[in-house]
Amino acid sequence: MTVFALEDRLVASLARGVRQRDDGDGDAAAPEEVFARAAWTSIAEPGDAAAALLIDGLGAGAALEAIVSGRSATAIAEELASQTHVDITAVTPAIGQGLERWRPRLVSAQVVRSLEQAARSGVFLALRGDESWPHGLDDLGPHAPLALWRRGAVGLGERARSIALVGARAASGYGEHVTMEAAAGLVDRGFVIVSGAAYGIDGMAHRAALASDGTTVAFLAGGLDRYYPSGHDALITRIAETGAVFSELPCGAPPTRWRFLQRNRIIAAASRATVVLEAGRRSGSLNTAGHAAALGRPLGSVPGPVTSATSAGCHRLIREFDAVCVTDAAEMAELVTGLLPEPPAARDRRSGEEQRVLDALSTRTARTADDLARRSGLSPSSVRATLGLLGIEGLIRERPDGWVSATGSPR
Amino acid sequence: MTVFALEDRLVASLARGVRQRDDGDGDAAAPEEVFARAAWTSIAEPGDAAAALLIDGLGAGAALEAIVSGRSATAIAEELASQTHVDITAVTPAIGQGLERWRPRLVSAQVVRSLEQAARSGVFLALRGDESWPHGLDDLGPHAPLALWRRGAVGLGERARSIALVGARAASGYGEHVTMEAAAGLVDRGFVIVSGAAYGIDGMAHRAALASDGTTVAFLAGGLDRYYPSGHDALITRIAETGAVFSELPCGAPPTRWRFLQRNRIIAAASRATVVLEAGRRSGSLNTAGHAAALGRPLGSVPGPVTSATSAGCHRLIREFDAVCVTDAAEMAELVTGLLPEPPAARDRRSGEEQRVLDALSTRTARTADDLARRSGLSPSSVRATLGLLGIEGLIRERPDGWVSATGSPR
């Protein structure tokens, strides 16, 4: 393997170090391919569509070799066109711009260091086709991750009932309480709780899932050798032990604002539905909500007091972005199961006639059917029929001098 | 006038007593017609479509004479068919059932007493065509009121900007606070506040409107000689003095549950939009909301804590009945003005490139464009262009050895 001028043996050893035996279909990938995928997570920033185009067309290894060997954008585009159906003139500029982005990062020492660090930290590379690969990510198309770094055994495969619970870092006691109840209720319904491990709502969602002996999965915006935020180090360690922690970024990569925004698209895509539990008008969780909506995933939003700034973003999602107003775990679960809401409880089960006769009755003074007809504005015959029905229901009592209500005040 | 075998002079005097000089077009109505309309409010319960059919077809006086004189349903239907385009066989049963309902109430003494009481109490009869007649009621079709009893001078004519603020009797401090703010803000925007004068949200809506020197109108479910609830006697008196109080029911008629439900349809129809500010899962205000929705009137609902039972009905309206989530007076006003919501504030005004370069900058260590390219994953040329833009915005500073961020932590 000529890539990066590294010896084949080193490449194979590095690749072995970041793969696990039970990685599923993706396990069949050749060492060079595994190494190249891992290298690409260092070279391209999350969501780089040009990198995805190249890798999908040529394979990760050949794509890496193409850019390391210094070939021109036109030459690479021609190679791509010979293997896929892309339009050369359309992709050449994108590849040219990609080359300019990637070249400054073609530093083999850094890639090797990152893979060694991963192997040391028990951080593994998850590839599409692996059992652990979050099934929903494929819906991101050219913006899907090239690979994921993973700590922990739980995946989000095709059958996983996953739901993202996200919200503001600056959560209120109300928001944390509602999140706790929601996470516990969703765990009871067999859901995996997905979130971003941030302070506030995210942290509470993970914590409540763990406290309910549920499974929870976190997506981070930086390398998994060092958890962010550091104040959640113990929490994220527990998540990795019982569930899983994922990141697009390799070991050694710090989280940046850009990477947080890109991480949000993965949370939305990996989950069957996204619920925002508390969010200010400009909370980052609205970004996650936007991704969920763009992907056509169900989006729920929990209302709160209109006097609370930490619910303003949630109300905005309901008002302007068609989020479903959800108030408890059952309603959040419905987002995924697609069940229709329970039919509204019969609001006025009594017919108008029954209500009007009940209104006309007294609990003390017995009244005749004719008297009740005059008071209710119904015909005497209709009153008599209605009295019969109300009698069967036990709502009225007959006395020698007429009828009385058995139910107290009519109001 | 042979109606009820009353002398014409008495009928004319009673009719004069319940009409005001400035009653507008409706003032032109003959005394017999005014008397008959007033009598009909005693004879038919609110929403009686058969009574409306008869009165619309024959006039109130002739309709009253027809039922007082003991004519058969078939004879009345024939008379109706001779003047309008109704189908005799279709209307005969409805008139027959109506006769049975109305006959027990054909007691002239009671009608006379009710009109005398109205004249004594300053309660006037409002008819369609009057300036005070709430314009929107016409949308109720055959279920529109036959007439309204009125205290106070303010009407809800074609140009009135009216909005109904309704909600639970068992309001919380939160609900009352939000109602107070909403009513004050809507008064500032020139709205007339419509409500039902009940305890809780209704009362607060009226009170806040009065406190803001605004106009407010109440619709009651019983006769206006005695206000219900009696604990709001002083409040309703003030509403009548500065705005108006309306009812379909004549003096002497007590409110009943049926009449409350029918009253709700008038609140919804008389207002350009209805907002439910706080409501339990079975609050009567949901009935008003249902009427608003059925009439195609905009319906708003104020969210609250999901932990509060007094907001559960509001959330249900948003979830299941497509009510618009409204959080302040401006959003409630938008229901009526039909303005689109303000465009969402630019969430990520910075381009991806700008954000990524900002992420890569340090506040302390100066970095070259090439270093920033490697860190951001952008091409060096793109970094240089972006640095130029960020420099113009004052977000970065150039030093001899490179660039630093001028904005503190990138996160």
Chai-1 contact restraints between the chains, C-beta under 6 A:
chainA,res_idxA,chainB,res_idxB,connection_type,confidence,min_distance_angstrom,max_distance_angstrom,comment,restraint_id
A,E45,B,G377,contact,1.0,0.0,6.0,A-B,restraint_1
A,E100,B,S379,contact,1.0,0.0,6.0,A-B,restraint_2
A,R101,B,G377,contact,1.0,0.0,6.0,A-B,restraint_3
A,R101,B,L378,contact,1.0,0.0,6.0,A-B,restraint_4
A,R101,B,S379,contact,1.0,0.0,6.0,A-B,restraint_5
A,P104,B,A373,contact,1.0,0.0,6.0,A-B,restraint_6
A,P104,B,R374,contact,1.0,0.0,6.0,A-B,restraint_7
A,R105,B,R374,contact,1.0,0.0,6.0,A-B,restraint_8
A,V178,B,V306,contact,1.0,0.0,6.0,A-B,restraint_9
A,T256,B,D359,contact,1.0,0.0,6.0,A-B,restraint_10
A,R257,B,Q355,contact,1.0,0.0,6.0,A-B,restraint_11
A,R257,B,D359,contact,1.0,0.0,6.0,A-B,restraint_12
A,R257,B,P410,contact,1.0,0.0,6.0,A-B,restraint_13
A,W258,B,Q355,contact,1.0,0.0,6.0,A-B,restraint_14
A,W258,B,R356,contact,1.0,0.0,6.0,A-B,restraint_15
A,W258,B,D359,contact,1.0,0.0,6.0,A-B,restraint_16
A,P303,B,P303,contact,1.0,0.0,6.0,A-B,restraint_17
A,G304,B,P305,contact,1.0,0.0,6.0,A-B,restraint_18
A,P305,B,G304,contact,1.0,0.0,6.0,A-B,restraint_19
A,P305,B,P305,contact,1.0,0.0,6.0,A-B,restraint_20
A,V306,B,V178,contact,1.0,0.0,6.0,A-B,restraint_21
A,V306,B,T327,contact,1.0,0.0,6.0,A-B,restraint_22
A,H315,B,C325,contact,1.0,0.0,6.0,A-B,restraint_23
A,H315,B,T327,contact,1.0,0.0,6.0,A-B,restraint_24
A,I318,B,C325,contact,1.0,0.0,6.0,A-B,restraint_25
A,R319,B,C325,contact,1.0,0.0,6.0,A-B,restraint_26
A,E320,B,P341,contact,1.0,0.0,6.0,A-B,restraint_27
A,C325,B,H315,contact,1.0,0.0,6.0,A-B,restraint_28
A,C325,B,I318,contact,1.0,0.0,6.0,A-B,restraint_29
A,C325,B,R319,contact,1.0,0.0,6.0,A-B,restraint_30
A,T327,B,V306,contact,1.0,0.0,6.0,A-B,restraint_31
A,T327,B,H315,contact,1.0,0.0,6.0,A-B,restraint_32
A,P341,B,E320,contact,1.0,0.0,6.0,A-B,restraint_33
A,Q355,B,R257,contact,1.0,0.0,6.0,A-B,restraint_34
A,Q355,B,W258,contact,1.0,0.0,6.0,A-B,restraint_35
A,R356,B,W258,contact,1.0,0.0,6.0,A-B,restraint_36
A,D359,B,T256,contact,1.0,0.0,6.0,A-B,restraint_37
A,D359,B,R257,contact,1.0,0.0,6.0,A-B,restraint_38
A,D359,B,W258,contact,1.0,0.0,6.0,A-B,restraint_39
A,A373,B,P104,contact,1.0,0.0,6.0,A-B,restraint_40
A,R374,B,P104,contact,1.0,0.0,6.0,A-B,restraint_41
A,R374,B,R105,contact,1.0,0.0,6.0,A-B,restraint_42
A,G377,B,E45,contact,1.0,0.0,6.0,A-B,restraint_43
A,G377,B,R101,contact,1.0,0.0,6.0,A-B,restraint_44
A,L378,B,R101,contact,1.0,0.0,6.0,A-B,restraint_45
A,S379,B,E100,contact,1.0,0.0,6.0,A-B,restraint_46
A,S379,B,R101,contact,1.0,0.0,6.0,A-B,restraint_47
A,P410,B,R257,contact,1.0,0.0,6.0,A-B,restraint_48
